[in-house]
Amino acid sequence: MKILKRKFILLLTFIFTFQCFCFNTVFAEVSSNKAVSTNFIVGNVYSGFKLLSKNYIKDIDSIVFEFEHEKTGGKVCYVKNDDNHKVFSINFKTLAKDNTGVNHILEHVVSDQGDTIVAEGNAYTSDVCTSYYRATSNEKDFEASIKNELNAAFFSNINENLMKQEGWRYEISSPSDELKVNGIVYNEEKGRKSPYDILDKNIATSLFPNLAQFDSGGDPRDIPKLTYEELLETYKKYYTPSNSLIYLYGNLDIDKILQAINDTCFSKFNKTASVNTVAKDEKVSDKMTYAEDYYSLPKGSSVTNKTYLSLNYVLGSDVDQETKNAFMILQDIISSPLKKAFSNNDMGSTIWEGVDEYSSQAPFSIIAQGANESQKQKFQTVVNTTLQSIVKNGLDKDLVNSVLNQYEMNCRDTASSAQRGKQYMRNIAQSWSENGNIEQSLLSTSKIENIKAKCKKDNRYFENLIQKYILNNTHSSFIVIKPKPGLDDENQNKLKDSLAKYKASLSSKEINELVNQNKSFKSWQDNYLKQNSKNDSVDLSTVNKKAEEIPSEVSDYNGVKILKHPMYTGGLQYTNLYFDTSKISQDKLMYLVLLTNMLGKVGTQNYTYDKLSNAVGTYTGGITFSFYNPECLMCDKDSDKYYPKLKVSMSTLNNNLQNSFNILQEITMTSNFSDKDRLKSLIKKIKLDMQNDMNNDSYGFIANEARSYSSDSGKYYNMNCLPFYNFICDLDKNFDKQSDEVINNLNYVKDLTFNKNNLIASYTGDSSDYDNFTKCLNNFLDKIKESSVNEQKYTFNYSEKNEAFITPAQVQSIVKSGNYKKMGYKSSGKMLVLKTIAQSYLKRQLRIKGGAYSVGVEENNSDFSFYSTSDPNLKDTIDVFNAVPSYLKNFSADKNEMDKYISRSLDYIDTLLDPKNKASEADDMYIMGITQEDVQKYRDEILSTTVEDIRNYAPMIDAIMKQNNLCVAGNEKVINSNKALFQSIKNLCDN
C-alpha cells in the first residue's frame, strides 16, 4: 500500500488525524493516570541502546522512551502504557531521486518477504519515508512478527524477479505478440490519476521545485526506466539501522524486545550516514508561481464546471508545531465565510482549505472544485477580498469557539480510539522523517489549551495568522487543473507507439530473449509461490475460543426501546437514534437519501445555517444523519430482508447533553428547506462530492451495483449509491423547474421519518451518566409526534445488470457477485474461511501473476463478491473468477495450512473496535435479531472448518459464477473491446 501526501486527504486533516483509525477496529481501555512506569534510567545502556529521554505525555497518558543504538545510531521510540494491543513498525527515511518509484517498489519487494503470522499490518511509502508495521494483542505472535519483519527489512533477498513482479516487466509470450508492460506498482500508479493526484503533484512542485520534483510512488511513464542495479543500490543506501526508526507501542517486555532487535540485526551492522529528507525553504521568487495541468475525462465528456483552482502558501520551516495546529483549526474557521463568498459569486461548488501539519514547511491550500478556467482571476480576487475582510472586521467569535470545541472533542475521541497506537505511529514516523520533535507530534489537548489561551490574550490571534502567513506571503502558488477529454487515450497511444518502436528496434534474437525471459519469469513465479505457501506456522491452541460479548442492556422507556452499552469512552457519550422509515412510499425513497444529506446544513426555526453550525460545534462532537445499512456476516435471515431506517449519530460531553438534544430537536423538527439558493448549492456539492468519490474509488460504487442485481436488500441499500447519483444529477440539471417539488418532498419525508413510533435509541458511555441521558432523551421524545402509518411494500426492477462504466482510468475495477441464500445455502462461519482461501487464490493468480493491485472476496449478508482493482486485464480476470469453483473442488491443505486460513479468518471478526463502533455493531445485531449464541456459533464454525467443508462449497461458488452478475469500471478501449460481456456501457461521471 502507498500513502502519498495528497492535499485532498490533508484538506480533511482534522478528520484524518482524529477519526481515521476509529473505523473497523477488541477496545482496550487506557484509563487516565494508569500509564505503566519502568525503572529505565536516562543515560543508561540497555542491550546496546542508550536511553536518551523518558517523559510522561499527559495528552496520551503514556511514557515515551527514545533510545539510540550506540553502534549504529539507529533509533527506537517506545510509547508505553497498559494497552494490550501492541504495535511495531520499522521506518526508513527514503527520498525520491527520480520518478521510477524505486522506494515504492522496494516497499513491495520487502513486504513480500515480511511477516505472515500477524494479519493486521501493512506498509506505505510517503514523500519522505517508507514504513512497515504489524499490530496484535498476542504477545507470542508479536515477538515472532518483530523478528520476521526485521529480517525482511535488513536481510531481504532483492531478487530481480521480485522487482519484475512487484515493479515492472516486459510481457511478450511469442515473437509476434504486441509488447506490453506489467507489474503491480506499475498498475497501481496507472490507477492513481485522479484530478486530486495531479493537483497535489502540481502544488508540491510549484512550491518546492527541488524537494518535490519527483513522485515517490512513481510515474507509469518512468517506472520502466528503473533498473535492477538501481533498486539494489537504493536498498543498500536506505535500509540500514543508522537510517531507521523502530516504533513500539503498548504494554511490552521492552528489555526482551531491545535485546531481540540488537541480536537479530543491529549488532551486525556498522554506522552509516542517515539520509537528510529536509530541505531549506525553496522560495522561487518574490511573486506567486503559476502553473496549470490537465486531467483526463472520457471522450465526448463535458468540461463545464470541472476545473480545479488552488491557491497555496508555505508557512515556512521556522514555524512551530503550535502554529501548524492553529492552521488546522483555522482551515475550518475560514471555510464558512469562503464558501459563502463563493456561493454569492456563483463560482466553485465546493471549497476546501487544508494544511499539511506534518510537512517541515507546512503548505496551506485553498481549493475550489467545480469551477471554470475563465474564473481563475475571480477566484483569486474572491479569496483575497474575503480574507482581507476577515482581517479588517474580525472573525465570528461563536464560529471560532465552535471549531475549537470540535477540535477538542476529536482529541478526546482519539484518546479512547482502539487504533491510537497506529495513529501515534504515523505521527512519529512523519515527524522523525522530517527531523521534527517526536514528543510534539503526540500532543493534542495541550496544544488546544495553548491556542485557547492565546485567543483569550489576543482576540485577533487567528486574524493575525491570516495576515502574516496568507495575505503577506509571497512563497505561494496558483494552480489550475483543467479537464481534457481523451487525454488518457492519447497517453495510451503514445505508450503503445513507444513500445512498438522499441520492439521494432530489437533484433529477432533480442525479441526471442525477451520471450524466453518471460517464460523463465513465469516458471520462477510458480516455484516462488509454492515455497512461500509453506512459510510460518500458527498455534490455534492460543486462540480465544469464546466470542467477545459487547455490553448491551435492552429496556423500554416512554414507548421507546433503549439499548444501553456501558463502556469507558474517555468522558464522551455516544447516542444513536434509529427512526423507522418503512412508511415512506417507494417513489419518495430518493428524497429520504437526499434528506440525510440536507439535515444540519440548512437553517431551522431558531437558527440560520451559520448559527446552527456554530451551535453543533459548540455543544457536540458532530451530528450525522445516514441511510441505515447494517451488515453482519452471521445473519441467517432472508436475503431479501432489509431494515428501512434513518440513523442519527451524536457525540457530546455529559454536561452538554441537553443542549445537544435541543439542537437535534431543532434540526429534526424545524429544518427549513425554503431557501432555494441554499438547496441548489447543496445539491451541486453532493453531486461533485460523489463524482470525486467515484473518480477516487470506483470499486465501492460498482460493488454495491453488482450486489443489487440479486436481492431486494441489495437493491434497497444500493439506492444510496449510483441510483442516488443519477437522481442528484437530474436535480442539479433541472432544479429551477423542480425546486417547489423538491421542497415539498423533503418536508413530506422529514415529517414521516421523525416519529416516535418504532424508534430505537442507543446509549454508549459511563453508567453513572445514563440517568441524565434518559432525562434528556425524554425531553426530546416529548416534542416529537407519535403516529401509526402503514408500512410500505417495495417492488424492485431486476431487468438491468452486467453494466460497464467508462472512467478516465487506464486500468479496471471488476466485480463478479452472486446470492447464495436464494440457492438454499445458509450463512456459516465456514464461509469466512472459504473467503480467506478464495482470496489467497485470487492474490496468486490476479495480483502476483496478473499485476492487479488489489484483489479479494467480500461476503455480506447473502452475497459473495469477487473483485480486483487497478487491474490491467478484464476478460482474463473474469476467467480466473470463473476458475475458483474448480480450485475449491480440488482444494487440499495440510493441518498447518488450514490452521493459518482459520487464524486469518478469525482476524476478520476480531478486529479492534472503538466503543462507538462496538455499540453500532451491537445495535445492528439487535435490529437484525442476532443473538450472542449466533455469534458464538459462527466462531465455532470457523474453528471447526475442514478441507472437506471447503470442497463442499465448490458447487455453491459455481452457481454464483453462473448467475453472471458482472459490473466493471475502467478504460474505454478495454471495455469496448469486451462489449459482448455487458448489457450496457455508460460513462460513470458523464453528468
QUIWO-V136851 format. One record per helix or strand of 2 or more residues. SS is the DSSP state (a for helix, b for strand). FROM is the first residue (numbers start at 1). TO is the last residue. Records with the same first field share a line. If there is no record, write none. Layout:
SS=FROM-TO / FROM-TO
This chain:
a=7-10 / 13-22 / 58-60 / 102-111 / 139-154 / 160-166 / 184-190 / 195-207 / 220-223 / 228-238 / 241-243 / 254-264 / 266-268 / 321-344 / 373-393 / 397-415 / 420-433 / 440-442 / 445-457 / 461-471 / 487-505 / 508-532 / 540-542 / 586-598 / 609-619 / 654-670 / 676-696 / 698-707 / 712-718 / 722-753 / 767-781 / 821-823 / 829-848 / 875-889 / 895-909 / 915-928 / 932-943 / 947-952 / 954-963 / 972-976 / 979-981
b=45-46 / 49-57 / 62-69 / 75-80 / 86-93 / 121-125 / 129-136 / 169-171 / 180-182 / 244-250 / 289-297 / 307-314 / 350-355 / 363-371 / 476-485 / 553-557 / 560-566 / 572-580 / 623-627 / 645-653 / 760-765 / 803-806 / 812-819 / 854-859 / 863-871 / 965-970 / 984-987
